[in-house]
Amino acid sequence: MKQLGLAALLGAALCLPRLYAPPPLITGDVPTADAGHFELYTGFRYQDTGRIQRQLPHVELVYGVADRWEISAETNYLSRAGARGIDDFTIATKAVLLAETPATPAIGASYEFKFDNGDAERGLGSGGNEHDLRLRAQKTFGRVTPILNFGYVLIPDATINERPSPRQDVWRASFAQEWQTSKSLKLLTELYWRTADEPGDAARLGWNVGFKHKLRDGLTWHGAVGESLRGGNRGGPDLRVYVGLKFQFAAP
């Protein structure tokens, strides 16, 4: 069963792109998918950072390889500044390093590798590979679960139109909260920060608010909206919106 699930995910990764945290927020949680189960995220993401970017659709597939260990892959069909096509794709892995106890938080770590497959000349890719390392922590206090992320994105090189890109490594951090308002509904809040990926650009500081609503076992719909916290939306985004579904199911 596990071999079939792993093969299906790796096969999907060959035609998949660019990983963010699982929707709808930017902050990633610690728990992994159940062993032998898939989580499929699909939806619509809109972002305005000076150029309108739409992801139609956004698709992410996660597979629980074992207890406390998952692998995932993501794809986005982008519409950006009049150009349309497949974005860079990413495969990733996440592990729970320390399970939550009454006295200690859960600790996790993830690694993401972004391939240089998008058409950077048309704005549909970054022009180079990227390595994304992230530490995660979370602890539930009654109905509230704070989640903390701290990460570093290594950009070895990037080339656009056969010229070196000025893109640089990025530090980032985020702090989110899940509020369990009822058995089936969670409200979400988030603050996030990242350094600029090009010299001279402004660092980004933004917020998101959202929800997760369980419709039935194995099906949740969720969404979030947010923008920059800086004056004049300096560093962006002017607006970020995500709406989508999460499906959970056992591997065949």
C-alpha positions as CSV (number, residue, x, y, z in Angstrom):
1,M,0.0,0.0,0.0
2,K,2.7,2.5,1.0
3,Q,4.7,1.7,-2.2
4,L,1.6,2.4,-4.4
5,G,1.0,5.7,-2.6
6,L,4.6,6.7,-2.9
7,A,4.7,5.8,-6.6
8,A,1.5,7.8,-7.2
9,L,2.9,10.9,-5.5
10,L,6.2,10.7,-7.3
11,G,4.4,10.3,-10.6
12,A,2.3,13.3,-9.9
13,A,5.4,15.3,-9.0
14,L,6.8,14.9,-12.5
15,C,4.0,17.1,-13.8
16,L,3.6,19.3,-10.8
17,P,5.1,23.2,-9.1
18,R,5.8,25.7,-6.4
19,L,5.2,24.9,-2.8
20,Y,3.9,27.2,-0.1
21,A,2.6,26.0,3.2
22,P,-0.6,24.0,2.8
23,P,-3.5,26.4,2.2
24,P,-5.0,28.6,3.2
25,L,-2.3,30.3,5.3
26,I,1.5,30.8,4.7
27,T,2.4,29.4,8.1
28,G,2.8,25.6,8.0
29,D,1.6,23.3,10.8
30,V,3.6,20.5,12.5
31,P,1.4,17.4,12.1
32,T,1.9,15.2,9.1
33,A,-0.7,13.3,7.0
34,D,-1.8,9.9,8.4
35,A,0.4,7.0,7.3
36,G,-0.9,5.5,4.1
37,H,-3.3,8.4,3.4
38,F,-3.4,11.3,0.9
39,E,-4.3,14.9,1.4
40,L,-5.3,16.8,-1.7
41,Y,-5.6,20.6,-1.7
42,T,-7.1,22.3,-4.7
43,G,-8.3,25.9,-5.1
44,F,-7.9,29.4,-6.3
45,R,-5.1,31.8,-5.2
46,Y,-5.0,35.5,-6.2
47,Q,-2.2,37.8,-5.3
48,D,-1.4,41.4,-6.2
49,T,2.2,42.5,-5.6
50,G,2.4,45.2,-8.3
51,R,1.6,42.5,-10.9
52,I,-1.6,40.5,-10.7
53,Q,-1.0,36.8,-10.2
54,R,-3.7,34.1,-10.3
55,Q,-3.2,30.4,-9.7
56,L,-6.0,28.6,-11.5
57,P,-5.9,26.0,-10.2
58,H,-3.6,25.5,-7.3
59,V,-3.1,21.8,-6.5
60,E,-1.0,20.2,-3.8
61,L,-0.8,16.5,-3.0
62,V,0.5,15.1,0.3
63,Y,1.1,11.5,1.2
64,G,1.8,10.1,4.7
65,V,4.7,7.7,4.2
66,A,4.8,6.7,7.9
67,D,3.8,8.0,11.3
68,R,5.3,11.5,11.6
69,W,6.6,11.6,8.0
70,E,5.1,12.9,4.8
71,I,6.1,13.9,1.3
72,S,4.3,16.3,-1.0
73,A,4.3,18.0,-4.4
74,E,2.5,21.1,-5.7
75,T,1.5,22.6,-9.0
76,N,0.1,25.9,-10.1
77,Y,-1.2,27.0,-13.4
78,L,-0.3,30.7,-13.4
79,S,-1.8,33.8,-15.0
80,R,0.5,36.7,-14.4
81,A,0.8,40.0,-16.3
82,G,-0.8,38.5,-19.4
83,A,1.3,35.4,-19.5
84,R,-0.2,31.9,-18.7
85,G,1.5,28.6,-18.1
86,I,3.0,26.2,-15.5
87,D,4.9,27.7,-12.6
88,D,8.1,26.1,-11.2
89,F,7.2,22.9,-9.4
90,T,8.3,21.8,-5.9
91,I,8.6,18.5,-4.0
92,A,8.9,18.5,-0.3
93,T,9.1,16.4,2.9
94,K,8.1,17.1,6.5
95,A,8.8,15.2,9.7
96,V,7.5,15.6,13.3
97,L,10.7,15.7,15.5
98,L,8.9,16.0,18.8
99,A,5.2,15.1,19.5
100,E,3.2,17.5,21.6
101,T,2.7,16.7,25.3
102,P,0.9,18.6,28.0
103,A,4.2,20.2,28.9
104,T,5.9,20.7,25.6
105,P,5.0,21.9,22.1
106,A,5.2,19.8,18.9
107,I,8.3,20.4,16.9
108,G,8.6,19.7,13.2
109,A,11.0,20.4,10.3
110,S,10.5,20.5,6.5
111,Y,12.6,20.7,3.4
112,E,11.3,21.8,0.0
113,F,13.1,21.7,-3.4
114,K,11.8,24.0,-6.2
115,F,12.8,23.0,-9.7
116,D,13.6,25.5,-12.4
117,N,11.0,24.4,-14.9
118,G,8.8,27.5,-15.4
119,D,9.3,30.0,-18.2
120,A,11.2,32.7,-16.2
121,E,11.4,35.0,-19.3
122,R,7.6,35.2,-19.3
123,G,7.4,35.7,-15.5
124,L,6.2,32.1,-14.9
125,G,9.3,30.9,-13.0
126,S,12.1,32.3,-10.9
127,G,15.0,31.3,-13.2
128,G,16.7,29.0,-10.7
129,N,16.4,26.2,-8.2
130,E,15.6,26.9,-4.5
131,H,16.1,25.0,-1.2
132,D,13.7,25.9,1.5
133,L,14.4,24.8,5.1
134,R,11.8,25.4,7.8
135,L,11.4,24.7,11.5
136,R,7.8,24.6,12.9
137,A,6.4,24.5,16.5
138,Q,2.8,24.5,17.8
139,K,1.0,24.0,21.1
140,T,-2.7,23.7,21.8
141,F,-4.1,25.7,24.8
142,G,-7.8,24.8,25.1
143,R,-9.5,26.1,21.9
144,V,-6.4,28.1,20.7
145,T,-3.4,26.7,18.9
146,P,-0.5,29.0,18.2
147,I,1.9,28.0,15.4
148,L,5.4,29.4,14.8
149,N,7.6,29.0,11.7
150,F,11.1,30.1,11.1
151,G,12.8,29.4,7.7
152,Y,15.6,30.1,5.3
153,V,15.4,29.9,1.5
154,L,18.7,29.2,-0.3
155,I,18.9,30.4,-3.9
156,P,22.2,29.0,-5.4
157,D,21.8,30.8,-8.7
158,A,19.1,32.2,-11.0
159,T,19.3,33.1,-14.7
160,I,16.7,34.9,-16.8
161,N,17.3,35.7,-20.5
162,E,20.7,34.0,-20.2
163,R,21.7,36.7,-17.7
164,P,22.4,36.2,-13.9
165,S,19.4,37.3,-11.8
166,P,20.0,39.5,-8.8
167,R,17.8,37.2,-6.6
168,Q,19.3,36.5,-3.1
169,D,18.7,34.1,-0.2
170,V,15.6,34.9,2.0
171,W,14.9,34.7,5.7
172,R,11.3,34.4,6.8
173,A,9.2,33.9,9.9
174,S,5.5,33.7,10.7
175,F,3.1,33.3,13.6
176,A,-0.4,31.9,13.2
177,Q,-3.3,31.0,15.5
178,E,-6.1,28.5,15.0
179,W,-9.3,29.3,17.0
180,Q,-11.6,26.2,17.4
181,T,-15.0,28.0,17.6
182,S,-17.1,24.8,17.1
183,K,-16.6,21.1,16.3
184,S,-16.4,21.8,12.6
185,L,-15.1,25.4,12.3
186,K,-11.7,27.0,13.0
187,L,-11.0,30.7,12.6
188,L,-7.4,31.6,11.5
189,T,-5.1,34.6,12.0
190,E,-1.6,35.1,10.9
191,L,1.4,37.5,10.8
192,Y,4.3,36.9,8.5
193,W,7.7,38.5,7.5
194,R,10.3,37.8,4.9
195,T,13.4,39.6,3.7
196,A,13.5,40.8,0.1
197,D,14.6,38.3,-2.6
198,E,16.3,41.1,-4.6
199,P,18.7,43.7,-3.3
200,G,17.1,47.1,-2.8
201,D,13.5,45.7,-2.5
202,A,11.6,46.1,0.7
203,A,11.1,43.3,3.2
204,R,7.6,42.0,3.4
205,L,5.4,42.2,6.5
206,G,1.8,41.1,6.1
207,W,-1.3,39.5,7.7
208,N,-4.0,37.0,6.8
209,V,-7.3,36.0,8.4
210,G,-9.2,32.9,7.3
211,F,-11.2,29.8,8.3
212,K,-11.3,26.0,8.0
213,H,-14.8,24.4,7.9
214,K,-15.2,20.7,7.9
215,L,-18.1,19.7,5.7
216,R,-17.9,15.9,6.4
217,D,-15.2,13.3,7.1
218,G,-12.5,13.7,4.5
219,L,-13.7,17.1,3.1
220,T,-12.9,20.6,4.3
221,W,-13.3,23.9,2.6
222,H,-11.2,26.9,3.7
223,G,-10.1,30.4,2.7
224,A,-8.0,33.4,3.7
225,V,-7.6,37.0,2.8
226,G,-4.8,39.5,3.7
227,E,-2.5,42.3,2.7
228,S,0.7,44.1,3.7
229,L,1.0,45.8,7.1
230,R,3.4,48.4,5.9
231,G,2.5,51.9,4.8
232,G,1.5,52.1,1.1
233,N,1.6,48.2,1.1
234,R,5.4,48.6,0.8
235,G,6.9,45.2,0.2
236,G,3.5,43.8,-0.8
237,P,1.2,42.2,-1.2
238,D,-1.6,44.7,-1.9
239,L,-4.0,41.8,-1.6
240,R,-3.8,38.0,-1.2
241,V,-6.9,35.7,-1.4
242,Y,-7.2,31.9,-1.3
243,V,-10.3,29.8,-1.4
244,G,-10.2,26.0,-1.8
245,L,-10.9,22.4,-0.7
246,K,-9.0,19.8,1.2
247,F,-9.7,16.1,0.5
248,Q,-8.4,13.3,2.7
249,F,-8.5,9.6,1.6
250,A,-6.7,6.4,2.1
251,A,-4.2,5.1,-0.5
252,P,-5.7,2.3,-2.7
